[in-house]
Amino acid sequence: MMINHVHIRVKPESVDAFKAASKENARNSVLEPGIAAFDVFQQTDDPTRFLLIEIYREPEAQARHRETAHYAAWRDAVADMMAEPRSSVKYAAI
Amino acid sequence: MMINHVHIRVKPESVDAFKAASKENARNSVLEPGIAAFDVFQQTDDPTRFLLIEIYREPEAQARHRETAHYAAWRDAVADMMAEPRSSVKYAAI
């Protein structure tokens, strides 16, 4: 298992569009055999901040995810919604 | 559902003791009826950084968690292991 957290801050006017695009991407991503979970969270005290929690069954599954059509569609759709570059942190369950 | 993320950085010499105390706390916490999940993660590129992901069935469940003996034992055990004050962020699933 490899857990990847992606922290994203979007422009205020893009909150709703980002939620819609990210729900669609998550819906398709959980169908990938290498993905155990793919969830989208919105920060309670700042609705422009989101967290994607991606749980991969093995590290290579992340590379395969990035080759899918739904990932490309999400990446292109949200590119102009970002208020700052997104950042990611990897974790191991203990 | 209320998701609480607790970010913790421990002293390098406290990593193993923190993992042990936090696993014990998580093992007891998931038995609380108001807690849907309670997981401990260690950051891959910095083993002194941890993330607790606590999923409460309702907001009041967090207050009840803080009244348990296992929470008090964990809080007291790890107090001197912290390298800096811990921080938390609340999320809603979308």
N, CA and C atoms of all chains as a GROMACS GRO file, in nm:
protein
  564
    1MET      N    1   0.084  -0.120   0.000
    1MET     CA    2   0.000   0.000   0.000
    1MET      C    3   0.088   0.125   0.000
    2MET      N    4   0.050   0.220  -0.081
    2MET     CA    5   0.119   0.350  -0.084
    2MET      C    6   0.011   0.455  -0.079
    3ILE      N    7   0.021   0.542   0.018
    3ILE     CA    8  -0.081   0.645   0.036
    3ILE      C    9  -0.025   0.778  -0.011
    4ASN      N   10  -0.094   0.841  -0.103
    4ASN     CA   11  -0.052   0.971  -0.155
    4ASN      C   12  -0.158   1.075  -0.120
    5HIS      N   13  -0.113   1.183  -0.056
    5HIS     CA   14  -0.203   1.293  -0.024
    5HIS      C   15  -0.170   1.410  -0.115
    6VAL      N   16  -0.269   1.463  -0.183
    6VAL     CA   17  -0.248   1.578  -0.270
    6VAL      C   18  -0.324   1.697  -0.211
    7HIS      N   19  -0.250   1.802  -0.179
    7HIS     CA   20  -0.309   1.924  -0.122
    7HIS      C   21  -0.328   2.025  -0.234
    8ILE      N   22  -0.447   2.077  -0.244
    8ILE     CA   23  -0.484   2.164  -0.356
    8ILE      C   24  -0.559   2.285  -0.302
    9ARG      N   25  -0.518   2.404  -0.347
    9ARG     CA   26  -0.595   2.525  -0.317
    9ARG      C   27  -0.642   2.582  -0.449
   10VAL      N   28  -0.773   2.600  -0.460
   10VAL     CA   29  -0.829   2.648  -0.587
   10VAL      C   30  -0.874   2.793  -0.572
   11LYS      N   31  -0.894   2.857  -0.686
   11LYS     CA   32  -0.948   2.994  -0.686
   11LYS      C   33  -1.092   2.990  -0.634
   12PRO      N   34  -1.136   3.091  -0.558
   12PRO     CA   35  -1.272   3.087  -0.500
   12PRO      C   36  -1.380   3.062  -0.604
   13GLU      N   37  -1.366   3.119  -0.723
   13GLU     CA   38  -1.469   3.103  -0.826
   13GLU      C   39  -1.467   2.964  -0.889
   14SER      N   40  -1.366   2.883  -0.856
   14SER     CA   41  -1.352   2.750  -0.916
   14SER      C   42  -1.393   2.636  -0.823
   15VAL      N   43  -1.438   2.669  -0.703
   15VAL     CA   44  -1.468   2.565  -0.604
   15VAL      C   45  -1.568   2.462  -0.657
   16ASP      N   46  -1.679   2.508  -0.711
   16ASP     CA   47  -1.783   2.415  -0.755
   16ASP      C   48  -1.737   2.332  -0.875
   17ALA      N   49  -1.670   2.396  -0.970
   17ALA     CA   50  -1.622   2.323  -1.088
   17ALA      C   51  -1.514   2.222  -1.048
   18PHE      N   52  -1.430   2.259  -0.953
   18PHE     CA   53  -1.327   2.166  -0.908
   18PHE      C   54  -1.390   2.044  -0.840
   19LYS      N   55  -1.491   2.068  -0.757
   19LYS     CA   56  -1.559   1.955  -0.691
   19LYS      C   57  -1.620   1.860  -0.794
   20ALA      N   58  -1.684   1.916  -0.895
   20ALA     CA   59  -1.750   1.832  -0.996
   20ALA      C   60  -1.645   1.750  -1.073
   21ALA      N   61  -1.536   1.816  -1.117
   21ALA     CA   62  -1.434   1.745  -1.195
   21ALA      C   63  -1.365   1.639  -1.109
   22SER      N   64  -1.344   1.669  -0.982
   22SER     CA   65  -1.271   1.576  -0.897
   22SER      C   66  -1.357   1.458  -0.854
   23LYS      N   67  -1.488   1.480  -0.837
   23LYS     CA   68  -1.578   1.368  -0.808
   23LYS      C   69  -1.582   1.271  -0.927
   24GLU      N   70  -1.586   1.327  -1.048
   24GLU     CA   71  -1.587   1.244  -1.169
   24GLU      C   72  -1.457   1.164  -1.179
   25ASN      N   73  -1.345   1.229  -1.153
   25ASN     CA   74  -1.215   1.160  -1.159
   25ASN      C   75  -1.208   1.051  -1.052
   26ALA      N   76  -1.256   1.080  -0.932
   26ALA     CA   77  -1.252   0.980  -0.825
   26ALA      C   78  -1.340   0.860  -0.859
   27ARG      N   79  -1.456   0.888  -0.918
   27ARG     CA   80  -1.550   0.782  -0.954
   27ARG      C   81  -1.485   0.683  -1.052
   28ASN      N   82  -1.408   0.736  -1.148
   28ASN     CA   83  -1.339   0.649  -1.244
   28ASN      C   84  -1.213   0.586  -1.184
   29SER      N   85  -1.145   0.660  -1.099
   29SER     CA   86  -1.017   0.610  -1.047
   29SER      C   87  -1.034   0.487  -0.959
   30VAL      N   88  -1.142   0.485  -0.879
   30VAL     CA   89  -1.161   0.370  -0.790
   30VAL      C   90  -1.190   0.242  -0.869
   31LEU      N   91  -1.220   0.256  -0.997
   31LEU     CA   92  -1.240   0.136  -1.080
   31LEU      C   93  -1.108   0.078  -1.128
   32GLU      N   94  -0.998   0.150  -1.114
   32GLU     CA   95  -0.867   0.096  -1.155
   32GLU      C   96  -0.828  -0.016  -1.058
   33PRO      N   97  -0.779  -0.129  -1.111
   33PRO     CA   98  -0.745  -0.240  -1.021
   33PRO      C   99  -0.634  -0.207  -0.921
   34GLY      N  100  -0.546  -0.112  -0.955
   34GLY     CA  101  -0.435  -0.081  -0.864
   34GLY      C  102  -0.469   0.021  -0.758
   35ILE      N  103  -0.594   0.068  -0.756
   35ILE     CA  104  -0.633   0.173  -0.661
   35ILE      C  105  -0.732   0.117  -0.560
   36ALA      N  106  -0.694   0.125  -0.432
   36ALA     CA  107  -0.779   0.072  -0.325
   36ALA      C  108  -0.879   0.177  -0.277
   37ALA      N  109  -0.842   0.305  -0.287
   37ALA     CA  110  -0.932   0.413  -0.244
   37ALA      C  111  -0.887   0.541  -0.311
   38PHE      N  112  -0.984   0.628  -0.337
   38PHE     CA  113  -0.953   0.756  -0.402
   38PHE      C  114  -1.063   0.852  -0.357
   39ASP      N  115  -1.032   0.932  -0.257
   39ASP     CA  116  -1.135   1.016  -0.194
   39ASP      C  117  -1.098   1.163  -0.199
   40VAL      N  118  -1.201   1.246  -0.205
   40VAL     CA  119  -1.183   1.391  -0.214
   40VAL      C  120  -1.244   1.455  -0.091
   41PHE      N  121  -1.167   1.542  -0.025
   41PHE     CA  122  -1.213   1.609   0.096
   41PHE      C  123  -1.196   1.760   0.081
   42GLN      N  124  -1.290   1.832   0.143
   42GLN     CA  125  -1.287   1.979   0.140
   42GLN      C  126  -1.262   2.029   0.283
   43GLN      N  127  -1.168   2.119   0.299
   43GLN     CA  128  -1.132   2.165   0.433
   43GLN      C  129  -1.248   2.245   0.493
   44THR      N  130  -1.283   2.214   0.618
   44THR     CA  131  -1.402   2.274   0.681
   44THR      C  132  -1.390   2.425   0.697
   45ASP      N  133  -1.273   2.473   0.738
   45ASP     CA  134  -1.261   2.617   0.766
   45ASP      C  135  -1.209   2.698   0.648
   46ASP      N  136  -1.189   2.632   0.533
   46ASP     CA  137  -1.146   2.705   0.412
   46ASP      C  138  -1.190   2.624   0.290
   47PRO      N  139  -1.308   2.654   0.235
   47PRO     CA  140  -1.364   2.572   0.127
   47PRO      C  141  -1.285   2.576  -0.003
   48THR      N  142  -1.181   2.660  -0.012
   48THR     CA  143  -1.098   2.658  -0.133
   48THR      C  144  -0.986   2.555  -0.123
   49ARG      N  145  -0.975   2.490  -0.006
   49ARG     CA  146  -0.867   2.392   0.012
   49ARG      C  147  -0.924   2.250   0.010
   50PHE      N  148  -0.859   2.167  -0.069
   50PHE     CA  149  -0.901   2.029  -0.088
   50PHE      C  150  -0.785   1.934  -0.061
   51LEU      N  151  -0.823   1.811  -0.030
   51LEU     CA  152  -0.724   1.706  -0.009
   51LEU      C  153  -0.773   1.583  -0.084
   52LEU      N  154  -0.687   1.531  -0.172
   52LEU     CA  155  -0.716   1.402  -0.236
   52LEU      C  156  -0.636   1.296  -0.161
   53ILE      N  157  -0.704   1.191  -0.119
   53ILE     CA  158  -0.634   1.079  -0.055
   53ILE      C  159  -0.642   0.961  -0.151
   54GLU      N  160  -0.526   0.924  -0.203
   54GLU     CA  161  -0.517   0.817  -0.303
   54GLU      C  162  -0.443   0.700  -0.240
   55ILE      N  163  -0.506   0.584  -0.237
   55ILE     CA  164  -0.440   0.466  -0.180
   55ILE      C  165  -0.414   0.366  -0.292
   56TYR      N  166  -0.286   0.345  -0.321
   56TYR     CA  167  -0.244   0.256  -0.430
   56TYR      C  168  -0.201   0.121  -0.372
   57ARG      N  169  -0.242   0.016  -0.444
   57ARG     CA  170  -0.206  -0.118  -0.397
   57ARG      C  171  -0.056  -0.145  -0.411
   58GLU      N  172   0.009  -0.078  -0.507
   58GLU     CA  173   0.155  -0.084  -0.519
   58GLU      C  174   0.200   0.046  -0.585
   59PRO      N  175   0.328   0.083  -0.566
   59PRO     CA  176   0.374   0.213  -0.617
   59PRO      C  177   0.353   0.230  -0.767
   60GLU      N  178   0.366   0.123  -0.845
   60GLU     CA  179   0.354   0.132  -0.990
   60GLU      C  180   0.212   0.173  -1.032
   61ALA      N  181   0.116   0.150  -0.946
   61ALA     CA  182  -0.023   0.183  -0.979
   61ALA      C  183  -0.041   0.334  -0.999
   62GLN      N  184   0.042   0.413  -0.934
   62GLN     CA  185   0.031   0.558  -0.953
   62GLN      C  186   0.071   0.597  -1.096
   63ALA      N  187   0.177   0.535  -1.148
   63ALA     CA  188   0.218   0.564  -1.286
   63ALA      C  189   0.109   0.522  -1.384
   64ARG      N  190   0.047   0.408  -1.359
   64ARG     CA  191  -0.060   0.362  -1.448
   64ARG      C  192  -0.181   0.456  -1.441
   65HIS      N  193  -0.211   0.505  -1.320
   65HIS     CA  194  -0.321   0.601  -1.304
   65HIS      C  195  -0.297   0.724  -1.392
   66ARG      N  196  -0.172   0.767  -1.398
   66ARG     CA  197  -0.140   0.889  -1.474
   66ARG      C  198  -0.146   0.870  -1.625
   67GLU      N  199  -0.162   0.745  -1.668
   67GLU     CA  200  -0.176   0.717  -1.812
   67GLU      C  201  -0.323   0.703  -1.853
   68THR      N  202  -0.414   0.714  -1.760
   68THR     CA  203  -0.556   0.694  -1.794
   68THR      C  204  -0.616   0.820  -1.857
   69ALA      N  205  -0.724   0.798  -1.932
   69ALA     CA  206  -0.794   0.910  -1.995
   69ALA      C  207  -0.862   0.997  -1.889
   70HIS      N  208  -0.915   0.935  -1.782
   70HIS     CA  209  -0.984   1.018  -1.682
   70HIS      C  210  -0.887   1.107  -1.605
   71TYR      N  211  -0.765   1.057  -1.581
   71TYR     CA  212  -0.666   1.144  -1.515
   71TYR      C  213  -0.631   1.262  -1.605
   72ALA      N  214  -0.608   1.235  -1.735
   72ALA     CA  215  -0.572   1.343  -1.828
   72ALA      C  216  -0.684   1.446  -1.836
   73ALA      N  217  -0.809   1.398  -1.838
   73ALA     CA  218  -0.923   1.489  -1.846
   73ALA      C  219  -0.930   1.577  -1.720
   74TRP      N  220  -0.910   1.515  -1.603
   74TRP     CA  221  -0.912   1.591  -1.477
   74TRP      C  222  -0.799   1.693  -1.473
   75ARG      N  223  -0.678   1.646  -1.505
   75ARG     CA  224  -0.559   1.733  -1.500
   75ARG      C  225  -0.581   1.857  -1.588
   76ASP      N  226  -0.631   1.836  -1.709
   76ASP     CA  227  -0.652   1.949  -1.800
   76ASP      C  228  -0.767   2.038  -1.753
   77ALA      N  229  -0.872   1.976  -1.701
   77ALA     CA  230  -0.989   2.054  -1.657
   77ALA      C  231  -0.955   2.145  -1.540
   78VAL      N  232  -0.872   2.098  -1.447
   78VAL     CA  233  -0.848   2.175  -1.325
   78VAL      C  234  -0.725   2.265  -1.332
   79ALA      N  235  -0.648   2.254  -1.440
   79ALA     CA  236  -0.519   2.328  -1.447
   79ALA      C  237  -0.538   2.477  -1.418
   80ASP      N  238  -0.640   2.537  -1.476
   80ASP     CA  239  -0.658   2.682  -1.458
   80ASP      C  240  -0.737   2.717  -1.332
   81MET      N  241  -0.778   2.615  -1.256
   81MET     CA  242  -0.853   2.641  -1.132
   81MET      C  243  -0.761   2.659  -1.011
   82MET      N  244  -0.634   2.622  -1.025
   82MET     CA  245  -0.542   2.622  -0.911
   82MET      C  246  -0.505   2.764  -0.869
   83ALA      N  247  -0.507   2.788  -0.736
   83ALA     CA  248  -0.462   2.917  -0.685
   83ALA      C  249  -0.312   2.914  -0.659
   84GLU      N  250  -0.256   2.796  -0.650
   84GLU     CA  251  -0.110   2.779  -0.630
   84GLU      C  252  -0.077   2.637  -0.676
   85PRO      N  253   0.051   2.609  -0.702
   85PRO     CA  254   0.085   2.472  -0.744
   85PRO      C  255   0.043   2.371  -0.638
   86ARG      N  256  -0.006   2.256  -0.678
   86ARG     CA  257  -0.046   2.158  -0.579
   86ARG      C  258   0.077   2.086  -0.524
   87SER      N  259   0.061   2.031  -0.403
   87SER     CA  260   0.173   1.961  -0.339
   87SER      C  261   0.126   1.824  -0.294
   88SER      N  262   0.218   1.730  -0.284
   88SER     CA  263   0.178   1.597  -0.240
   88SER      C  264   0.276   1.543  -0.137
   89VAL      N  265   0.224   1.455  -0.053
   89VAL     CA  266   0.302   1.392   0.053
   89VAL      C  267   0.268   1.243   0.052
   90LYS      N  268   0.369   1.159   0.061
   90LYS     CA  269   0.346   1.014   0.064
   90LYS      C  270   0.359   0.960   0.206
   91TYR      N  271   0.269   0.866   0.238
   91TYR     CA  272   0.267   0.806   0.372
   91TYR      C  273   0.265   0.655   0.362
   92ALA      N  274   0.312   0.592   0.469
   92ALA     CA  275   0.296   0.448   0.486
   92ALA      C  276   0.208   0.425   0.608
   93ALA      N  277   0.114   0.331   0.599
   93ALA     CA  278   0.032   0.296   0.715
   93ALA      C  279   0.119   0.223   0.817
   94ILE      N  280   0.098   0.249   0.944
   94ILE     CA  281   0.176   0.178   1.046
   94ILE      C  282   0.082   0.101   1.139
   95MET      N  283  -2.046   1.255   0.920
   95MET     CA  284  -1.903   1.222   0.925
   95MET      C  285  -1.820   1.350   0.944
   96MET      N  286  -1.723   1.342   1.030
   96MET     CA  287  -1.630   1.454   1.048
   96MET      C  288  -1.491   1.393   1.048
   97ILE      N  289  -1.409   1.445   0.958
   97ILE     CA  290  -1.274   1.391   0.943
   97ILE      C  291  -1.176   1.488   1.006
   98ASN      N  292  -1.096   1.440   1.099
   98ASN     CA  293  -0.996   1.523   1.165
   98ASN      C  294  -0.858   1.468   1.133
   99HIS      N  295  -0.771   1.554   1.079
   99HIS     CA  296  -0.632   1.514   1.053
   99HIS      C  297  -0.543   1.582   1.156
  100VAL      N  298  -0.461   1.503   1.224
  100VAL     CA  299  -0.368   1.558   1.321
  100VAL      C  300  -0.226   1.537   1.268
  101HIS      N  301  -0.156   1.647   1.250
  101HIS     CA  302  -0.017   1.643   1.200
  101HIS      C  303   0.077   1.654   1.319
  102ILE      N  304   0.170   1.559   1.327
  102ILE     CA  305   0.257   1.549   1.444
  102ILE      C  306   0.401   1.529   1.398
  103ARG      N  307   0.492   1.609   1.454
  103ARG     CA  308   0.635   1.585   1.431
  103ARG      C  309   0.698   1.551   1.566
  104VAL      N  310   0.764   1.434   1.572
  104VAL     CA  311   0.822   1.389   1.698
  104VAL      C  312   0.974   1.403   1.695
  105LYS      N  313   1.033   1.397   1.812
  105LYS     CA  314   1.180   1.398   1.821
  105LYS      C  315   1.233   1.268   1.759
  106PRO      N  316   1.347   1.274   1.692
  106PRO     CA  317   1.399   1.153   1.624
  106PRO      C  318   1.411   1.033   1.719
  107GLU      N  319   1.451   1.057   1.844
  107GLU     CA  320   1.469   0.947   1.938
  107GLU      C  321   1.336   0.890   1.988
  108SER      N  322   1.226   0.957   1.954
  108SER     CA  323   1.094   0.914   2.003
  108SER      C  324   1.010   0.843   1.898
  109VAL      N  325   1.065   0.823   1.778
  109VAL     CA  326   0.985   0.766   1.669
  109VAL      C  327   0.925   0.631   1.707
  110ASP      N  328   1.007   0.540   1.757
  110ASP     CA  329   0.956   0.406   1.787
  110ASP      C  330   0.855   0.407   1.900
  111ALA      N  331   0.883   0.484   2.004
  111ALA     CA  332   0.791   0.490   2.118
  111ALA      C  333   0.658   0.555   2.076
  112PHE      N  334   0.667   0.656   1.989
  112PHE     CA  335   0.544   0.720   1.942
  112PHE      C  336   0.459   0.623   1.862
  113LYS      N  337   0.525   0.545   1.774
  113LYS     CA  338   0.450   0.448   1.694
  113LYS      C  339   0.379   0.348   1.784
  114ALA      N  340   0.448   0.299   1.886
  114ALA     CA  341   0.389   0.199   1.976
  114ALA      C  342   0.270   0.258   2.052
  115ALA      N  343   0.288   0.377   2.107
  115ALA     CA  344   0.179   0.440   2.184
  115ALA      C  345   0.059   0.471   2.093
  116SER      N  346   0.088   0.513   1.971
  116SER     CA  347  -0.021   0.553   1.882
  116SER      C  348  -0.096   0.433   1.825
  117LYS      N  349  -0.024   0.323   1.803
  117LYS     CA  350  -0.092   0.201   1.759
  117LYS      C  351  -0.187   0.151   1.867
  118GLU      N  352  -0.142   0.158   1.992
  118GLU     CA  353  -0.226   0.114   2.104
  118GLU      C  354  -0.350   0.203   2.116
  119ASN      N  355  -0.330   0.333   2.102
  119ASN     CA  356  -0.443   0.426   2.109
  119ASN      C  357  -0.541   0.403   1.994
  120ALA      N  358  -0.488   0.379   1.874
  120ALA     CA  359  -0.575   0.356   1.758
  120ALA      C  360  -0.655   0.227   1.776
  121ARG      N  361  -0.589   0.124   1.830
  121ARG     CA  362  -0.654  -0.006   1.851
  121ARG      C  363  -0.775   0.008   1.944
  122ASN      N  364  -0.761   0.092   2.047
  122ASN     CA  365  -0.873   0.115   2.139
  122ASN      C  366  -0.975   0.212   2.082
  123SER      N  367  -0.927   0.311   2.008
  123SER     CA  368  -1.019   0.415   1.959
  123SER      C  369  -1.119   0.360   1.860
  124VAL      N  370  -1.076   0.268   1.773
  124VAL     CA  371  -1.171   0.215   1.674
  124VAL      C  372  -1.282   0.133   1.739
  125LEU      N  373  -1.266   0.100   1.866
  125LEU     CA  374  -1.374   0.028   1.936
  125LEU      C  375  -1.482   0.124   1.986
  126GLU      N  376  -1.455   0.254   1.985
  126GLU     CA  377  -1.557   0.351   2.028
  126GLU      C  378  -1.669   0.355   1.924
  127PRO      N  379  -1.795   0.353   1.969
  127PRO     CA  380  -1.905   0.351   1.871
  127PRO      C  381  -1.911   0.474   1.782
  128GLY      N  382  -1.859   0.587   1.828
  128GLY     CA  383  -1.866   0.709   1.749
  128GLY      C  384  -1.752   0.726   1.650
  129ILE      N  385  -1.660   0.629   1.646
  129ILE     CA  386  -1.542   0.641   1.559
  129ILE      C  387  -1.551   0.538   1.447
  130ALA      N  388  -1.551   0.587   1.322
  130ALA     CA  389  -1.559   0.498   1.206
  130ALA      C  390  -1.421   0.450   1.162
  131ALA      N  391  -1.318   0.530   1.186
  131ALA     CA  392  -1.182   0.492   1.148
  131ALA      C  393  -1.084   0.575   1.228
  132PHE      N  394  -0.970   0.516   1.256
  132PHE     CA  395  -0.867   0.586   1.336
  132PHE      C  396  -0.735   0.525   1.292
  133ASP      N  397  -0.666   0.593   1.202
  133ASP     CA  398  -0.546   0.534   1.141
  133ASP      C  399  -0.424   0.623   1.161
  134VAL      N  400  -0.310   0.559   1.169
  134VAL     CA  401  -0.183   0.629   1.192
  134VAL      C  402  -0.094   0.607   1.071
  135PHE      N  403  -0.039   0.717   1.018
  135PHE     CA  404   0.048   0.711   0.901
  135PHE      C  405   0.180   0.781   0.930
  136GLN      N  406   0.286   0.726   0.870
  136GLN     CA  407   0.420   0.783   0.886
  136GLN      C  408   0.465   0.837   0.750
  137GLN      N  409   0.514   0.961   0.749
  137GLN     CA  410   0.552   1.023   0.621
  137GLN      C  411   0.673   0.950   0.562
  138THR      N  412   0.666   0.918   0.432
  138THR     CA  413   0.768   0.836   0.369
  138THR      C  414   0.904   0.905   0.368
  139ASP      N  415   0.908   1.033   0.338
  139ASP     CA  416   1.038   1.100   0.324
  139ASP      C  417   1.086   1.167   0.452
  140ASP      N  418   1.012   1.152   0.562
  140ASP     CA  419   1.055   1.207   0.691
  140ASP      C  420   0.989   1.125   0.801
  141PRO      N  421   1.059   1.023   0.852
  141PRO     CA  422   0.998   0.931   0.949
  141PRO      C  423   0.964   0.994   1.084
  142THR      N  424   1.002   1.120   1.106
  142THR     CA  425   0.961   1.186   1.231
  142THR      C  426   0.824   1.252   1.218
  143ARG      N  427   0.766   1.248   1.096
  143ARG     CA  428   0.636   1.313   1.076
  143ARG      C  429   0.526   1.208   1.063
  144PHE      N  430   0.420   1.230   1.138
  144PHE     CA  431   0.307   1.137   1.140
  144PHE      C  432   0.177   1.212   1.112
  145LEU      N  433   0.080   1.134   1.068
  145LEU     CA  434  -0.053   1.187   1.044
  145LEU      C  435  -0.153   1.090   1.105
  146LEU      N  436  -0.239   1.140   1.191
  146LEU     CA  437  -0.351   1.061   1.243
  146LEU      C  438  -0.474   1.101   1.164
  147ILE      N  439  -0.542   1.004   1.108
  147ILE     CA  440  -0.669   1.032   1.039
  147ILE      C  441  -0.780   0.972   1.123
  148GLU      N  442  -0.862   1.061   1.178
  148GLU     CA  443  -0.970   1.021   1.268
  148GLU      C  444  -1.103   1.052   1.199
  149ILE      N  445  -1.185   0.951   1.182
  149ILE     CA  446  -1.316   0.973   1.120
  149ILE      C  447  -1.424   0.948   1.224
  150TYR      N  448  -1.495   1.057   1.258
  150TYR     CA  449  -1.600   1.053   1.360
  150TYR      C  450  -1.736   1.046   1.293
  151ARG      N  451  -1.825   0.965   1.352
  151ARG     CA  452  -1.960   0.952   1.295
  151ARG      C  453  -2.042   1.078   1.315
  152GLU      N  454  -2.007   1.155   1.420
  152GLU     CA  455  -2.071   1.285   1.441
  152GLU      C  456  -1.973   1.371   1.521
  153PRO      N  457  -1.985   1.503   1.514
  153PRO     CA  458  -1.886   1.590   1.579
  153PRO      C  459  -1.870   1.563   1.729
  154GLU      N  460  -1.981   1.530   1.797
  154GLU     CA  461  -1.975   1.509   1.942
  154GLU      C  462  -1.887   1.389   1.979
  155ALA      N  463  -1.865   1.300   1.883
  155ALA     CA  464  -1.785   1.181   1.913
  155ALA      C  465  -1.640   1.218   1.945
  156GLN      N  466  -1.594   1.332   1.894
  156GLN     CA  467  -1.458   1.373   1.925
  156GLN      C  468  -1.446   1.411   2.073
  157ALA      N  469  -1.547   1.481   2.125
  157ALA     CA  470  -1.544   1.518   2.267
  157ALA      C  471  -1.548   1.392   2.354
  158ARG      N  472  -1.630   1.295   2.313
  158ARG     CA  473  -1.636   1.170   2.392
  158ARG      C  474  -1.502   1.095   2.387
  159HIS      N  475  -1.439   1.096   2.269
  159HIS     CA  476  -1.307   1.032   2.256
  159HIS      C  477  -1.208   1.091   2.356
  160ARG      N  478  -1.215   1.222   2.374
  160ARG     CA  479  -1.119   1.290   2.462
  160ARG      C  480  -1.145   1.264   2.609
  161GLU      N  481  -1.257   1.200   2.640
  161GLU     CA  482  -1.286   1.163   2.780
  161GLU      C  483  -1.246   1.020   2.811
  162THR      N  484  -1.194   0.946   2.713
  162THR     CA  485  -1.160   0.805   2.736
  162THR      C  486  -1.026   0.792   2.807
  163ALA      N  487  -1.009   0.678   2.874
  163ALA     CA  488  -0.882   0.650   2.943
  163ALA      C  489  -0.770   0.630   2.842
  164HIS      N  490  -0.803   0.565   2.725
  164HIS     CA  491  -0.693   0.541   2.630
  164HIS      C  492  -0.644   0.670   2.566
  165TYR      N  493  -0.735   0.767   2.546
  165TYR     CA  494  -0.688   0.897   2.494
  165TYR      C  495  -0.597   0.965   2.596
  166ALA      N  496  -0.639   0.965   2.723
  166ALA     CA  497  -0.558   1.030   2.827
  166ALA      C  498  -0.421   0.965   2.839
  167ALA      N  499  -0.418   0.831   2.829
  167ALA     CA  500  -0.290   0.759   2.839
  167ALA      C  501  -0.200   0.796   2.722
  168TRP      N  502  -0.257   0.802   2.600
  168TRP     CA  503  -0.178   0.839   2.481
  168TRP      C  504  -0.127   0.982   2.494
  169ARG      N  505  -0.219   1.074   2.530
  169ARG     CA  506  -0.182   1.216   2.539
  169ARG      C  507  -0.066   1.236   2.637
  170ASP      N  508  -0.074   1.169   2.753
  170ASP     CA  509   0.033   1.186   2.851
  170ASP      C  510   0.162   1.116   2.806
  171ALA      N  511   0.147   1.000   2.740
  171ALA     CA  512   0.266   0.926   2.698
  171ALA      C  513   0.346   1.001   2.592
  172VAL      N  514   0.276   1.068   2.501
  172VAL     CA  515   0.346   1.129   2.387
  172VAL      C  516   0.380   1.276   2.410
  173ALA      N  517   0.335   1.334   2.521
  173ALA     CA  518   0.354   1.479   2.542
  173ALA      C  519   0.500   1.521   2.526
  174ASP      N  520   0.591   1.443   2.582
  174ASP     CA  521   0.732   1.481   2.577
  174ASP      C  522   0.802   1.434   2.449
  175MET      N  523   0.728   1.366   2.361
  175MET     CA  524   0.789   1.317   2.237
  175MET      C  525   0.778   1.419   2.123
  176MET      N  526   0.694   1.521   2.142
  176MET     CA  527   0.667   1.616   2.034
  176MET      C  528   0.786   1.707   2.008
  177ALA      N  529   0.818   1.726   1.879
  177ALA     CA  530   0.923   1.821   1.841
  177ALA      C  531   0.865   1.961   1.824
  178GLU      N  532   0.734   1.969   1.809
  178GLU     CA  533   0.666   2.098   1.796
  178GLU      C  534   0.519   2.073   1.830
  179PRO      N  535   0.443   2.178   1.862
  179PRO     CA  536   0.301   2.155   1.892
  179PRO      C  537   0.231   2.088   1.773
  180ARG      N  538   0.141   1.996   1.802
  180ARG     CA  539   0.072   1.932   1.691
  180ARG      C  540  -0.037   2.024   1.637
  181SER      N  541  -0.075   2.000   1.512
  181SER     CA  542  -0.178   2.083   1.448
  181SER      C  543  -0.284   1.991   1.389
  182SER      N  544  -0.404   2.043   1.374
  182SER     CA  545  -0.511   1.960   1.317
  182SER      C  546  -0.592   2.038   1.216
  183VAL      N  547  -0.647   1.966   1.122
  183VAL     CA  548  -0.729   2.023   1.014
  183VAL      C  549  -0.853   1.936   1.001
  184LYS      N  550  -0.970   1.999   0.989
  184LYS     CA  551  -1.095   1.924   0.975
  184LYS      C  552  -1.140   1.928   0.828
  185TYR      N  553  -1.192   1.813   0.783
  185TYR     CA  554  -1.238   1.801   0.644
  185TYR      C  555  -1.378   1.743   0.641
  186ALA      N  556  -1.448   1.772   0.533
  186ALA     CA  557  -1.574   1.706   0.501
  186ALA      C  558  -1.555   1.627   0.372
  187ALA      N  559  -1.606   1.506   0.368
  187ALA     CA  560  -1.602   1.425   0.245
  187ALA      C  561  -1.696   1.488   0.144
  188ILE      N  562  -1.657   1.491   0.017
  188ILE     CA  563  -1.747   1.547  -0.084
  188ILE      C  564  -1.781   1.441  -0.187
   0.00000   0.00000   0.00000
